[in-house]
């Protein structure tokens, strides 16, 4: 069938025609891939064809080279690499030819496809002539070909990593891009494409940014582009500056004054998309400086060689007034719109980052603005003043802020009840939440909430929960932090007299007709959970009274028959909130003997409901219900065994859920909870559980983050069943061994090192559980053959010097467990090991008490093992 017609049909409004066309394209692709791709590239390059079929042909071509799913992506790359060489050459030359098509949609589609092909071929040292041929296009007219080529170079830099293109070619790409950006370039589309291409190419410019002349030139061109007559070019140029601010922070000093001037002008005078990027530049500098100052701790002296340039500290006399001006540019409906983002919000966010960067120094610069505007008749001024105050509450010291808060609190409580404007109320409630989050609680010496004002605060917050959804949601948030601050107050809490009323008000909010707006229902349940979690013994009977109420609510969600998909989603959401609430209550009441006994009368009923929640869904297991069951198992202990026959199938479903890997991870955690609750009563289920866990480990479709918890789970199982674990020992140890080898000899970025440490911790928890499980059993000698490898693993992680404290504590613990369980069999091995002695001494002198304690115990165990 004529391909143009099929591609037109694939875009038809008639469903049947469309499905038919999609089906025949799919068949063509499966039966003859090279032919299929050639026909598509032929369609894309052919100037006679309609634009919509050319565009779709290019899109299908692109999707044949790349996919979001990692597994699928690898397959597509392999298929392309194995494709016939002639077909590939023909497709590639067609794509390059399309870059000079007069039709802009065809050009821009082709440039994306070229970059995808390059992303596959360049790392394999194929298509070496690509960059050269693209660069030769840049110096040619017509302008539209130049624009498409620059766009392609930009996409190319996005697709491949910097080490794939050698420096000589990088220099040529940058030269071409910078020429395209310069003011002398007459065509605005070329300038725009060049500026966007530079954004993607910045990661390749390390060497160029290290050379003063080249860097000066690049910075000049970017700064000039921020002054372009075209708003899109100005925005793209500021986006380049934002990227430079984080990638090349340490090279900015000579330019920072000029950049301040151009950002300030843009913030005050330019269109919003440009102004937003200009503010973003300063937010990005704050992020850099906050990170540096956190990494080096707050106690260094001014002359130390810390790589912080204090750009923000130097800029605040001019920067803060500029940001305060932006706060007055609010939009009328920004509080109702969840995704809203505008210059006032960006300015407030940046002001908050500045406060975290410079601390106390910001306060005197902001207070006059607050005093000036907080009582003005125009709502914009009152709201901006409140927003400014709320933004600076994290960063400066309590000593500096508390006197201000004491003056402001009464005023704000009045504003929250009486201000005629909803924006002002919304921001006031948010600011109260920030006051309670950062300046209330056991860590702060001077309390801002006293017997004198506590009642008024609660009365006002509960009253505001009846306000519009956005104000009510912020009031719930303020109450959340108010409750959290009283978490460790001893037997009696200032909230006790109001407890009943608070709980009742929150439950009322969850039933509001408009509770789905502004995340109000979720906020109310989160706050209810926090109020319950932080409650004291005095109010335990009231938390108990909440149990039947929540049980009833959960029961009601199970009543509805035949739900539409939208209703099903609502039902799932509500069940999640209620299960989360029960989880907190179970943990609270189950943790103290006095309430546990009374609570247990509800356990059967609650478990029955959780099982019904699972039954609502055919394929997936409900994550919150699973977490709540973990808490229930912990609270009920060995009695949980009676629920296992019915619950086990859902446990299996959760362990097999690779798609929603968080659900799988949560389920693995719950297996651990159940092991701790049931101990040897878990034995009948162990075969099934271990089979799933081992299968999960060997699968390459399961997200890597689930693997560490699986190893920890081996430890939980071994600890629960003791020597019965013998039947799994060989399989478990072999999986642990190969993971242990993977987790040493790794060099990588911070993210990888963090993952590797999580993995090591999982492996160590497994070893620890296995050794402790076999202790004092006649079968301990089964473990002896594994000891040398485990000691080698400990040597390996000690030598790499990149373990965090958690891993250090676990590792020294395993050394102790090994000595403790194997006794004299371990003694000589430990003495021969390369680093055990150094590692032990390092841990004994650790500042971390937990590490030190573990090390002292390990030393005892080792001394015993050696002296036998």
Residue pairs with C-beta under 8 A, 6 or more apart in sequence:
1 24
3 39
3 40
3 43
3 53
3 57
4 43
4 49
4 50
4 53
6 21
6 24
6 25
7 21
7 25
7 43
7 52
7 53
7 56
7 57
8 50
8 52
8 53
9 17
9 18
9 20
9 21
10 18
10 21
10 22
10 25
10 56
11 18
11 52
11 56
12 18
12 21
25 36
25 60
28 35
28 36
28 39
29 36
29 64
33 64
33 79
33 83
34 83
34 84
34 87
36 64
37 61
37 64
37 83
37 87
37 91
38 87
38 90
38 91
40 57
40 58
40 60
40 61
40 64
41 57
41 61
41 90
41 91
41 94
41 95
42 94
43 49
43 53
43 54
43 57
44 54
44 57
44 58
44 61
44 94
44 95
44 98
44 106
44 109
44 110
44 113
45 94
45 95
45 97
45 98
45 101
45 110
46 54
47 101
47 102
47 103
51 103
51 105
51 106
54 103
54 105
54 106
54 109
55 105
55 106
55 109
58 98
58 106
58 109
58 110
58 112
58 113
59 109
61 91
61 113
62 109
62 112
62 113
62 116
64 76
64 80
65 76
65 77
65 80
65 113
65 116
65 117
65 119
65 120
66 73
66 76
66 116
66 119
67 73
67 76
71 700
71 701
77 120
80 88
80 117
80 120
81 120
81 124
91 117
92 114
92 117
92 127
95 110
95 113
95 114
95 117
96 110
96 114
96 133
96 134
98 106
98 107
98 109
98 110
99 107
99 110
99 111
99 114
99 137
99 145
99 148
99 149
99 152
100 107
100 137
100 142
100 144
100 145
100 148
101 107
101 110
101 148
102 144
104 144
107 144
107 147
107 148
107 151
108 148
108 151
110 148
110 152
111 148
111 149
111 151
111 152
111 155
112 155
114 130
114 152
114 155
114 156
115 152
115 155
115 156
115 158
115 159
116 159
117 127
118 127
118 130
118 156
118 159
118 160
119 156
119 159
119 160
121 127
121 130
122 130
122 160
122 164
122 165
123 160
123 161
123 164
130 156
131 156
131 165
131 169
131 172
131 173
134 149
134 152
134 153
134 156
135 172
135 173
135 176
137 145
137 146
137 149
138 146
138 149
138 150
138 153
138 176
138 179
138 180
139 176
140 146
143 186
143 187
143 189
143 190
144 189
146 180
146 187
146 190
146 193
147 187
147 189
147 190
147 192
147 193
148 193
150 176
150 177
150 180
150 190
150 193
150 194
150 197
151 193
151 196
151 197
153 173
153 176
153 177
153 197
153 201
154 177
154 193
154 196
154 197
154 198
154 199
154 200
154 201
155 200
157 173
157 197
157 200
157 201
157 203
157 204
158 200
162 170
162 203
162 204
162 206
165 173
165 204
167 207
170 201
170 204
170 205
170 207
170 208
171 208
173 201
173 204
174 198
174 201
174 204
174 205
174 208
174 218
177 194
177 197
177 198
177 201
178 194
178 198
178 217
178 218
178 221
179 185
179 194
180 190
180 191
180 193
180 194
180 197
181 191
181 194
181 195
181 198
181 221
181 222
181 224
181 225
181 237
182 221
182 224
183 224
183 228
185 191
185 194
188 228
188 229
188 230
188 233
191 225
191 228
191 230
191 233
192 230
192 232
192 233
192 236
195 225
195 233
195 236
195 237
195 240
196 236
198 222
198 240
199 236
199 239
199 240
199 243
202 240
202 243
202 244
202 247
202 248
203 247
205 218
208 214
208 215
208 218
209 215
209 218
209 248
209 251
210 251
215 251
216 254
219 244
219 255
222 237
222 240
222 241
222 244
223 237
223 241
223 255
223 258
223 259
223 262
225 233
225 234
225 236
225 237
225 240
226 234
226 237
226 238
226 241
226 262
226 266
226 274
227 234
227 262
228 234
228 237
231 270
231 271
231 273
231 274
234 266
234 270
234 274
235 273
235 274
235 277
238 263
238 266
238 274
238 277
238 278
238 280
238 281
239 277
241 259
241 263
241 277
241 281
242 277
242 280
242 281
242 284
244 252
245 252
245 281
245 284
245 285
245 288
246 284
246 287
246 288
249 285
249 288
249 309
250 307
250 309
252 259
252 285
252 309
252 311
253 309
253 311
256 309
256 311
256 315
259 281
260 315
260 318
260 319
262 278
263 278
263 279
263 281
263 282
264 278
264 318
264 322
266 274
266 275
266 277
266 278
267 275
267 278
267 279
267 322
267 325
267 326
267 343
267 347
268 322
268 325
270 278
272 342
272 343
275 326
275 343
275 346
276 341
276 342
276 343
276 346
279 323
279 326
279 343
279 346
279 347
279 350
280 346
280 350
282 312
282 315
282 319
282 323
282 350
282 353
282 354
283 346
283 349
283 350
283 353
285 311
285 312
286 312
286 350
286 353
286 354
286 356
286 357
287 353
289 308
289 309
289 310
289 311
289 312
289 357
290 353
290 356
290 357
292 306
292 307
292 308
293 308
293 357
296 304
296 306
296 308
300 306
312 319
312 354
312 357
312 358
313 357
313 358
313 361
316 354
316 358
316 361
316 362
316 365
317 365
319 354
320 351
320 354
320 362
320 365
320 366
321 365
323 347
323 348
323 350
323 351
323 354
324 347
324 351
324 366
324 369
324 384
324 388
325 347
326 343
326 344
326 346
326 347
326 348
327 344
327 347
327 348
327 351
327 383
327 384
327 387
327 388
328 344
328 380
328 381
328 384
329 342
329 343
329 344
329 347
330 342
330 344
330 380
330 383
330 384
330 423
331 340
331 342
331 344
333 340
334 340
334 342
334 344
334 345
334 423
335 422
335 423
335 426
335 470
335 471
335 518
336 470
336 517
336 518
338 518
338 519
344 384
344 387
348 387
348 388
348 390
348 391
349 391
351 362
351 366
351 388
351 391
351 392
352 391
352 392
352 394
352 395
354 362
355 362
355 391
355 392
355 393
355 394
355 395
355 396
356 394
356 395
357 395
358 395
359 395
359 396
359 397
360 396
360 397
360 400
362 392
362 395
362 396
363 392
363 396
363 400
363 401
363 404
366 388
366 389
366 392
367 404
369 384
369 385
369 388
370 385
370 386
370 388
370 389
371 385
372 385
373 381
373 382
373 384
373 385
374 381
374 382
374 385
374 386
374 411
375 382
376 382
376 385
379 419
379 420
379 421
379 423
379 424
382 415
382 419
382 421
382 424
383 421
383 423
383 424
383 427
386 412
386 415
386 424
386 427
386 428
386 431
387 427
387 431
389 404
389 408
389 431
390 427
390 430
390 431
390 434
392 401
393 401
393 431
393 434
393 435
393 437
393 438
393 439
394 434
394 437
394 438
398 439
398 444
398 445
398 446
401 438
401 439
402 439
402 444
402 446
402 448
405 435
405 439
405 448
406 448
409 435
409 448
409 453
409 457
410 453
410 456
412 428
412 431
412 432
413 432
413 453
413 456
413 457
413 460
415 424
415 425
415 428
416 425
416 428
416 429
416 432
416 460
416 461
416 464
416 475
417 460
417 463
417 464
419 425
419 428
422 467
422 468
422 470
422 471
425 464
425 467
425 471
426 470
426 471
426 474
429 461
429 464
429 471
429 474
429 475
429 477
429 478
430 474
430 477
430 478
432 457
432 461
432 478
433 474
433 477
433 478
433 480
433 481
435 448
436 449
436 478
436 481
436 482
436 484
436 485
437 481
437 484
439 448
440 447
440 448
440 449
440 481
440 482
440 485
441 484
441 485
441 486
441 487
442 485
442 487
442 488
442 489
449 457
449 482
449 485
449 494
451 494
454 494
454 495
455 498
457 482
458 479
458 482
458 495
458 498
458 501
458 502
461 475
461 478
461 479
461 482
462 475
462 501
462 502
462 505
464 471
464 472
464 474
464 475
465 472
465 475
465 476
465 505
465 506
465 508
465 509
465 524
466 472
467 475
469 512
469 514
469 515
469 517
469 518
469 520
470 517
470 518
472 509
472 512
472 518
472 520
473 518
473 519
473 520
473 523
476 506
476 509
476 520
476 523
476 524
476 526
476 527
477 523
477 527
479 502
479 506
479 527
479 531
480 523
480 526
480 527
480 530
480 531
482 495
483 495
483 527
483 530
483 531
483 534
484 530
484 534
486 493
486 494
486 495
486 534
487 533
487 534
489 536
490 536
491 536
491 537
491 538
492 536
492 538
493 534
493 535
493 536
493 538
493 539
495 502
495 531
495 535
496 536
496 538
496 539
499 531
499 535
499 539
499 542
500 542
502 531
503 528
503 531
503 532
503 542
503 546
506 524
506 525
506 527
506 528
506 531
507 524
507 528
507 549
509 515
509 520
509 521
509 524
510 521
510 524
510 525
510 528
510 577
512 520
512 521
514 520
515 521
515 524
516 570
521 574
521 577
522 577
525 577
525 578
525 580
525 581
528 581
529 580
529 581
529 584
532 543
532 546
532 581
532 584
532 585
532 588
533 584
533 587
533 588
535 542
535 543
535 588
537 592
537 594
540 589
540 592
540 594
540 595
543 585
543 588
543 589
543 595
544 589
544 595
544 598
544 599
546 585
547 582
547 585
547 589
547 599
547 602
547 606
548 602
550 578
550 581
550 582
550 585
551 582
551 602
551 605
551 606
551 609
553 578
554 575
554 578
554 579
554 582
554 609
554 613
555 609
557 571
557 574
557 575
557 578
558 609
558 612
558 613
558 616
560 567
560 571
563 571
571 616
572 616
572 617
572 622
575 613
575 616
575 622
575 624
575 625
576 622
576 623
576 624
577 624
579 610
579 613
579 622
579 624
579 625
579 627
579 628
580 624
580 627
580 628
582 606
582 628
583 624
583 627
583 628
583 630
583 631
586 599
586 606
586 628
586 631
586 632
586 635
587 631
587 634
587 635
588 595
589 595
589 596
589 598
589 599
589 635
590 596
590 599
590 631
590 632
590 634
590 635
590 636
591 635
596 635
599 635
600 635
600 636
603 632
603 635
603 636
603 639
606 632
607 629
607 632
607 643
607 647
610 625
610 628
610 629
610 632
611 646
611 647
611 650
613 622
613 625
614 621
614 622
614 625
614 650
614 653
616 622
620 653
620 657
620 660
620 663
621 650
621 653
621 654
621 657
621 663
621 667
623 660
623 662
623 663
623 666
626 650
626 654
626 663
626 666
626 667
626 670
627 666
627 670
629 647
629 670
630 666
630 669
630 670
630 673
630 674
631 673
632 640
633 640
633 670
633 673
633 674
633 676
633 677
633 678
634 673
634 676
634 677
636 677
637 677
638 677
638 678
638 679
638 681
640 674
640 677
640 678
641 678
641 681
644 674
644 678
644 684
644 685
648 685
648 688
651 667
651 670
651 671
651 674
651 685
651 689
652 688
652 692
654 663
654 664
654 666
654 667
654 670
655 664
655 667
655 668
655 671
655 689
655 692
655 693
655 696
656 664
656 692
657 663
657 664
657 667
658 664
658 696
658 699
658 701
658 702
658 703
661 702
661 703
661 705
661 706
664 696
664 702
664 703
664 706
665 705
665 706
665 709
668 693
668 706
668 709
668 710
668 713
669 709
669 713
671 689
671 693
671 713
671 716
671 717
672 709
672 712
672 713
672 716
674 682
675 682
675 713
675 716
675 717
675 719
675 720
676 716
676 719
676 720
678 720
679 720
679 721
680 720
680 721
680 722
680 724
682 689
682 717
682 720
682 721
683 721
683 724
686 717
686 721
686 724
686 728
689 717
690 717
690 728
690 731
690 732
693 710
693 713
693 714
694 731
694 732
694 735
696 702
696 706
696 707
696 710
697 707
697 710
697 735
697 739
698 735
704 755
705 755
705 758
707 739
707 759
707 762
708 758
708 759
708 761
708 762
708 763
709 762
710 762
711 735
711 736
711 739
711 759
711 762
711 763
711 765
711 766
712 761
712 762
712 765
712 766
712 769
713 766
714 728
714 732
714 736
714 766
714 769
714 770
715 765
715 766
715 767
715 768
715 769
715 770
716 769
717 725
717 728
717 769
718 725
718 732
718 766
718 769
718 770
718 772
718 773
718 774
719 769
719 772
719 773
720 773
721 773
722 773
722 774
722 777
723 773
723 774
723 777
723 778
723 779
725 732
725 770
725 773
725 774
726 779
726 782
729 770
729 782
729 783
732 766
732 770
733 770
733 786
736 763
736 766
736 767
737 786
737 789
739 759
739 763
740 760
740 763
740 789
740 790
740 793
740 796
742 759
743 756
743 759
743 760
743 763
743 797
744 793
744 796
744 797
744 799
744 800
745 796
745 800
746 752
746 753
746 756
746 800
748 756
753 802
756 802
757 802
757 803
757 804
757 806
757 807
760 797
760 803
760 807
760 810
760 811
761 806
761 807
761 810
763 793
764 807
764 810
764 811
764 813
764 814
765 810
767 790
767 814
767 817
767 818
768 810
768 813
768 814
768 817
770 783
771 783
771 814
771 817
771 818
771 820
771 821
771 822
772 817
772 821
774 780
774 782
774 783
774 821
775 820
775 821
780 821
780 822
781 825
783 821
783 822
784 822
784 825
787 818
787 822
787 825
787 826
787 829
788 829
790 814
790 818
791 818
791 829
791 830
791 833
791 836
792 833
794 811
794 814
794 815
794 833
794 835
794 836
794 839
795 833
795 834
795 835
795 836
797 803
797 807
797 811
798 811
798 835
798 838
798 839
799 834
799 835
803 811
805 848
805 850
805 851
808 843
808 846
808 848
808 851
809 848
809 850
809 851
809 854
811 839
812 839
812 840
812 843
812 851
812 854
812 855
812 858
813 854
813 857
813 858
815 830
815 836
815 839
815 840
815 858
815 862
816 854
816 857
816 858
816 859
816 860
816 861
816 862
817 861
818 826
818 830
819 826
819 827
819 830
819 858
819 861
819 862
819 864
819 865
820 861
820 864
820 865
822 865
823 864
823 865
823 868
824 865
824 868
826 865
827 862
827 865
827 866
827 867
827 868
828 866
830 836
830 862
830 865
830 866
831 866
836 862
840 855
840 858
840 859
840 862
843 851
843 852
843 854
843 855
843 858
844 852
844 855
844 856
844 859
845 852
846 852
846 855
